[in-house]
Amino acid sequence: MKGRRVLNGKWLMSLLVCVSLLGFQQCAIDRQNSSRYLELLEFTDGIKVINTHEHQHRPEEYGIDTLDFYHLLNGAYLMADLVSSGAERWDMEGLSTLDPGREWEIFGEALDHSRSTSYYGHFIMGFQKLYAFQDLSFTESNITSLSAQIEQNYSDYPAWFDKAFHEAGFELIFLDQYWNPFNSLIDTSHYALVFHINQLVMQASRRPAHGENPQSIYKEASAEGYAMADLDDYLDYCDHLFETNVAHKAVCVKNSLAYSRKLQYDEVSYETARSLFDLPSSSLSEDESASLQNYLFHWIIEKSAEYKLPIQIHTGYLAGNSNYLENSNPLDLNNLFVKYPEAKFVLFHGGYPWTSEFIAMGKMFSNVYLDLVWLPQISREKAVLALDEMLDCVPYNKIFWGGDCSFIEESTGSLEYAKSVVAETLAKRIERGLLSREVAHEIIQGIFRENAIETFQLEAILGRTFE
């Protein structure tokens, strides 16, 4: 028994020594990881970023004179978390009528309940970057002082936007004006034009009845002298829109139709589509409307390939607080990737929650590219896991980043959040012996800049050099 006790004592001592050594080694590893992470983050800060997707709004587009913190909050993704928590949603004009202090009564509790979410995290990061905001969370008092700064900045919006744009580290932003899709006149010193094609697809099955005032694409066509008597007329005007956008140096087209219908586009013949277009739109069944829309999107893919414009497609999570998530499964697009090998498809948002399916599409098809856009804001931790899986499966020249926000403050926070995701993922891979520091730098440059320049042919289309 005595010998056994001695043996156990020696074993215990050895175990304690091992645990101590392992603890020391783990601390060393943690310090190394932290050092690598900070070095990669610093490297990322030196990149002039090509942001592949935004919805930047000018203040006047909301019909209000002054913007404060709560207006920016209302236009941010964080508002969806507040509504999910139980807060009431207001419009921009309604917010302007509230007495000072009333906003915190309405939103304060829900803001507090959302402090752990990625929507909250990236939103506050934008103010930390651009406003030297030091706090880790919003309070009634710090929002009051922050609002005063916001109102001052937005009193001269063009100057503020330009300053924030450069402080954030952007060189170019792709601008998707889903609310004004026929506008091709943009500020080219900051933006590249995106051709948003939802209305081209959806309005094919919503032709105005005889005597009804034309809306949307029909109104635009009428103003430009285009008739809309049959499908050929409709396609002629759609081709005219392509030509107009190409003339204004559009760099891609954008499909966010998952907000309205399933991402399933079966093949439909021209004859079938022509006969459906000839029928009164009010008489079309849901399946017939979908068939006509399907034909239009196939036509748009062919045109996009002809004009060498990549096609960005929303997949996965749908913004807001109510919709049909099953509409947006990236696997429903599989037939398009097979049928149109000459077209370039850029899938958005990590396909969340179908991130593995999203990644598999990028691995399988040479004409499918993957954009991390918005995924870090939806779930930072999922973005880290998804990027790690992405790097396991997909060549890194096929990965991009975009912010997908309405105001420059949130776009800036989105970029800061994405930088942290990429740096953390790559630091861990270096520690695991899967990457060198030099390759990690190349991946970072690719995601935030070089891949977009190459894939979207930015130098050729925009006529400028990206050094």
N, C-alpha and C positions, 0 to 999 in steps of 0.2 A: 504493500500500500504506500509506504514511504517513497519507494522508487517511482511509483506511478504519479504521486503528487509532484515530485521533482520534475518528471517528464512533462506533466501538464503545465507546471510553472514555466518551464523553458518554452513550451509551445505557445503559452499565453504571451510571454515576453517577445517571442519572435513575431507573433501576430501583431502586437502593439507597435513594434518597430516597423513592420510592413505597412500597417495602417498609417503610421506617421509619415513614412516615406511616400506612400501613395498620395496622402494629403498634400505633402510638399510638392510632389510632382503635379498634382491636379492644380494647385495654386499657380505653379509655374506655367502650366498649360493655359490656365485662365488668363494669366498675365500676357502670355504670347498671343492668345486669341484677341485680347483687348488691344494689344499693340498692332496686330495685323489689321484688325477691324478699323482702328483709327487711321492707320496708314492708307488703307483702301478708300476710306471716306475722304481723306484729304486729297487723294488722287482724283476722286470723282468730282470734288469741288472745283478742280481746275479745268473741267471739260465744258466747252460751250455746247449746250444741250440742244438737240433737235427733238422737239416735243411733237409726237406724231398724232396728237388728238386733243383738241380743246373746243369749248363752246363759249368763248369769251363774249360777254355782253357789254355794250356801252350803257352807261346809266340811263340815257334818254330812251333806250329801248324798253325800259320798264315804266316809262311815263311818270317818273318822279324826279323832283329837283335835287333832293339831297339824300345821300346814302349814309347810314350809320352802321354800327355793328350788327343790329338786328336785321337790317336789309341783307347784309352779306351772309348772315346765318340763314336767312330764309332761302337764299339762292344756293346754299351749300348742301351737301349730302347729309350733314349732321342733322338737319331738320327732320329727315326721315326717322332717325333714331329718337328724336324728341317726340314725334308723333307716335312712334311705336311704344314709347314709355307712357303715353297718355296725354301729351300736350295737344293743344288745338292748332291746326294749321291756318295761317293767315296769308293773304296776298300782300304784295309789296305796297300797294296804295293803302290798304287797311292798316298796315304797320305805321304808316306816316301819320295816321290820325290819333294814335295812342298818346296819352299823357306820359311825361317822363316818369320812369319808375314802374309804370304799368307792365312794361315788357318783362321785367324780372319776375313779377307776380305770375305772369302767364307761362314763362319758359324756364325760370330758375330751377325749380325742382327737377324737371326733366333733363336739364343740362347736367345737374349733379348726378343723376342716375346714369348718364351716358359717359361718364368720365373714363370708363375702361375701354370704350369702343375705338376701333381704328378710325371711324369717321371723326370722332372727337380728337384723337391724337394727331391726325394729319392737319386738321383744321387749325388747331392751336399752333402747330409748327410754323404755319405761314406767318402768323403774327410775331412769333419769336424771331423769325428770320428778318422780316421787313420792318417791324415796329420796335425791335429791341424789347419785346414783351418778355418779362422774366418769370412770370408765375407759371406753375404747372397746371393750373385749372382756372376757369373763368369764375368770377364772383361779381356780385352786383356793383361793388365799388370799382374794380379794375375794368369792368366793361364800360363804365361811365367815362373814365379817362381815355380808354381805347376808342370809344365812339367819337370823342372830340377830335382825335388824331385822324380817324377815318374821314370824318366830314371835311376836315381841312384838306386832306389829300384829294378827295373827290371834287373839291371846288375847282380844281384844274385837272380833270381826268387825263387828258392826253399826256401832260407832263408827268403825272404820277405813274401812269401805266408804263411809260418809257423807262422811268427810273427803276420801278419795281421789276420790270422785265429783265433789265441788265443786272440788278442786284441778285435776282434769283439765279442767274446763270444761263438764261436762254439765248440762243442765237436765232431760232426760228420756231414758230408754232404753226401746226396745221389747224386751220380754222374750219370747223363744221358748223354751218349756220342752219341747223335743222328748222329753226323758227322763221327763216327767211331764205329758203333754198334756191330761189331764182336770182339772188344777188351775187354778182361776180365781181363787184367793185369793192376791194378791201384794202386795208393798210398793208402794203407789201413790204414796208420796212420791218414789220414784226411778224407778218403772217404769210402762209402759203394757202392757197384756195383748195378746199375740199368740195367736190360735187356731191351733194346729198340727194340721193335718188328715190327716197321713199315715195314722194308724191307721183313720180313717173310710174311707179308700179301700182300703187293703190288707186290712183284716180282713173286708171284704165277701166275699172269696173264701177265707176261713179260718174258716168257721163250725165250732164244735166239734161233734163227733159226739155222738150220743145217749149220755148217761151220762158224757161227758167233762167234766171241770171247766172251766167257762168262764174265759177269760183276756181280758186287754185290754178292748176295748170291750164285749164280752159280759159280762164280770165287772162292769163299771161299770153296765151296763144292768140286770143282775139285782139289784144292790144298791139300785138306785133303783126297782125294781118294774116294769121294762119287759120285756115278753115279746119274743122274737126268733123267732117262728114263720115269718115270711115277710119278703119284701123290704119291704113296707109298714111292718112293725114296725121294721125296721132304719132305714128312712128317718125314721120318727117319732122314734126316739131321736136320730138325727143332727140333726134339727131342734131337738130339746130341747137338744142341746149348743150349737147356734147361739144359741138364746134365752138360755141360761145365760151364754155368753161375751159376748153383746151387753149383757146386764144388768150384767155386770162391766166394761163399757166397753172391750171389745176394740177395737183400732183397725184390725186387718187379720187375714187368715188367711195361713198359711204352708204351702207345698208344697215339701218337699225329697225328693220321690220319686225323683229321678234317682239317689240312692244305692241304690235297689232295683230300678228298672226304667227303660225308655226314656221320654223326655218326648214320647211320641206317644199322643194320646188320641183315637182314632177314635170316631165317633158310634155309639151302641148304643141300640136301642129299649128302652123300658120292658118290653115283653113278653119280649124276649130276656133282659134282665137278671133279670126275675122268675123265668123258668124256670131260669136258671143258679143263682140263689140257692137254689132249691128242691132242687137236686141236692146230694148229699154233697160237701163241698169236696174231700175226698180223691180224688174221681172226676174232678175238673175237669182238663182239659188246660191247658197253659201259656197257649194262646191264649184258652181260655174264661175262665180266671182274669183275664187281661188285659182281656177284654171287660167283665167285671163291674166291675173297677176303673175302667175307662174311663167306664162309665155313672155310677159314683159321683162321679168328678171333675167330669163335666159337670153333675151335679145340684148339686154344691158350688159351682160357678161361678154357677149360676142363683141359689142361695141367697145367695151373697156379694153379687151384684148387688142382690138384693132388700133385703138389710140394709145396702147401701152400704159394704161392706167391701172395700178393695183386696186383691188376691191376690198375695202375694210368692211368687216361684218361683225355686228354685235352678237356675241354669244354669251350664254350664262345669265347671271343675276340681273334682274331688272330694277332700275332705280325707282324709288317711291315706296308706297305702302300698300299697293294693291295691283295684282296682275296675275297672269298665268305663267308660272315659271317653266312649265313643260314646253312652252313655245320655243325655248332658246337653247335646246340641246345641240351642241355642235355636230353630233353624229348625223343629224338630219341633213347636213350639207354634203355628205360623202359622195352622192351621185354627181354633184357639180364638179368636184375635184377630179373625178375620173373622166367626165365628159369634156372638160375644158383644160387640158394640160398646158395650153398656151397662155392661160390667164393666171394672174397672181392673186391669191386670196390671203388676206391678212385677218386672222381671227383675233377677237378682242377679249379682254377681261379674264383671261385664264379659263374661260368657259365655266367659271365657278357656279355651282358646285361640281361640275363635270370636268375637273382639272386634268385628270388622267386621260379622259377621252380627247380633250383639247390637245394635250401634248402628243397623243398617239397620231392625231391627224398631221401635226407638224413633222413627226418622224417619218410617217409613211409616204407623204407626198412632197415632191420637190417644189411644187407650186403653192404650198401652204406655209405661211409664215405666222409667227406667234407674237402678239403684243401683250405686254404685262399691264397695259393701260387699266387704271382703276382698281386692279386686284389688290394692291397694298392697302388702299383705303377701305375696301370691303372687309378684308381680314389680313392684317400684317403677318400674322403667324402662318396663315395658309399660303401667303405669297412666298415666304421663305421656303416652305416645304415644296411648293410648286416649282419655284425656280431651281431648286436642287434637283428635282425630278426632271425638269426640262433640260438641265445641263447633262444629266445622265443619258438623255434620249435624243436630243436634237442638236445639230450643229449650231454653234452660237452666232453665226452670221445671219440667222433667221429670227432673231429676237429683238424687239423694240420696246420703247417705253413712251407712254403719253399720260397726261394728267386728267383730262375729261372733266373740266370744271368751268364755272361761269365767271368767276372773278379771279384776278391775278393773285390775290392773297391765298386763296385755296389752291390754285395751281402751284404756287411756291411751296406750300406745305406738302402737297402731293409729291413734288420732286424730292423734298427733303426726306420724306417717308420712304420713297422708292430707293433713294441712295442708301439708306440704312439697311433696307432689305437686301440689296445687291451686295453691299459690303459684308454684311453678316454671313450671307450664304457662301460667298467666296472665301472669307476668312476661315470658315469651318472646313471647306474643301482643301485649302492649303494645309491646315493642321492635320487632316486625314491623309495627306500625301497624294491627293488626287490632282493637284494643280501647282504650278509654280507661280511665284509672284508676277512674273512677266506675262504669263498667259492670263492671269486674273485681270491685269491692267488692260489687256487686249479685249477681254470680254466686256469690261466696263465701258471702254471706248465704243465698242460695237453696239451695246444696248442703248447707250445714251446719245450716240451720234453717228458713227460710221455706217452702221447697217442701214439706217434710214437714208443716208446720202446715196448709198449704192443701190438699194432696192427700188427707191422712188425716183431714181435718176435726177436728183435735185440739181446738180450742176448743169446738166443738159437742158432741163425744163426751165429752170429759173434764170439761167444765163449768168450765174455767179459762181465763184470759187469758194469752196469750204475747206479752209486750210487745217 
